[in-house]
Amino acid sequence: MNLNQVTLADVLTSYRGRAHSCRCGCKGTYRVTAENRAVASANRGYDHSDEDVSDRSVRQTLALIQHHNSFYPVEHGAKGSDGVEWFDLQLGDRDVTVYVADQEGRGDIVRKAFEREAGRVLAKRAALQADEFLPA
């Protein structure tokens, strides 16, 4: 995906945090758009809280990366097995990143989340049957 063609609708999450730090969220913040909250949560494996939802913050992060694209090197991560690719820019002591997925990538995320959840349900059912809480 070309960075200049990325729109707010393509962005799953954005990140702003201290440069050269882990991305666990302890040194920065992740934000999601209201539209992509469910898909971003499915990709992450657990729900984004209400305070994570900010179309404004995601829009600003995307605009910042797109604006500086011609002045500074923007690192690009190609689409991985999770259907997500990313664009990362270091500005001084801060990293700004957007994680994007096209329609196909979003479909992969939702499918994998469904499979993950189905596996959990089947494992829980098997455990309950083994403990004789459920009939076989």
C-alpha positions, 0 to 999 in steps of 0.5 A: 500500500502506498503511504500517500493513498492511505486514508483514515478508513485504512488505519487500524491503530496508530501509536505515538511513543518514546523512540527506541522503546518497546511497543507494549504501551508503557512508553506511548499510546495506541489509538483506534478509530471508532469505525475500525475498533472491532477489527483492531480489537480482533487483531490485538486479541482483546478489546480496545477501551473507550479511551483508546478510541480517537479518530482525531488522534489517528487522523493527526498521526496519519497526517504527520507521517504523510506530511514528513514522508518527503523530508524524513525516511519512513520505515515501511513494514510489508503486509504480514501473515496477520494482514497488517502493514505499518508505516513508522517515522521517528521525529526526535525522541518520538516514534509515530506509527500507523498500522493499516489493513486493506479490505482483504487484510481486515477479512483475514483478521476477523477470520483468524479472531473467529477461529481463535475464539472457536478454539477457546470455546471448544477447549473450555467445553472439553475441560468442562466435559473432563470435569464432568460438568457437562454431559458428553 
